[in-house]
Amino acid sequence: MSERLQPGDEAPAFTLPDADGNEVSLADHKGRKVIVYFYPAALTPGCTKQACDFTDNLELLAGAGYDVIGISPDKPEKLAKFREQESLKVTLLADPDKQVLDAYGAFGEKKNYGKTYMGVIRSTIVVDEQGKVEHALYNVRATGHVAKIIKDLGI
C-alpha cells in the first residue's frame, strides 16, 4: 500500500487507456486543473451515482478550468459499456494493474462488515496547472461528493 498524497506533492504521472482504448496521460492536461477521481467498479450503484454527478456538473467544472478523469481497475470494454449505459461525459480510464491507483494511495486496506480486505479506496485528487496536488480527499462518499468538491473549490 502506498502513501497517501498530500497537497504540494507532485502528482504521479500516468498514461492509461480510456473506454475506447486510446492512451490518455496526465501530461495531456498540463496547464489545466484536473480532478482525478478513483472509484471501485463501473456499473455499480455508488460509482454510477458519482459518475453521473460529475457528468451533470461537467460544464460548471470545465467553465472553472477543471478537467475530470475517473479511474477504476475495470477494463476499457466495461468502461465503454458504463459510459454508453449512463450517458457519461467524463473521461474514464482503465487501470487493471492498479499501478496508478497505488501511486495515488487509492488502493489499500478497507474494512467492510468487520472484514478487512484490499480494494479501491474511493478518492479524489485535485491537480493544479503545474501538476502539483492541490487537494487530496480519501474515503469519500459517492453521494454528495461532487457538490462538496464544488463548494470546497469555490466554484
Salt bridges, closest charged atoms under 4 A:
GLU10 OE1 - LYS132 NZ 2.75
ASP20 OD1 - ARG83 NH2 2.94
ASP53 OD1 - LYS49 NZ 3.02
ASP67 OD2 - HIS29 ND1 2.74
ASP67 OD1 - ARG32 NE 2.79
ASP74 OD1 - LYS78 NZ 3.38
GLU84 OE2 - ARG83 NH2 2.87
GLU134 OE1 - LYS33 NZ 3.32
GLU134 OE2 - HIS135 NE2 3.90
ASP152 OD2 - LYS148 NZ 2.71
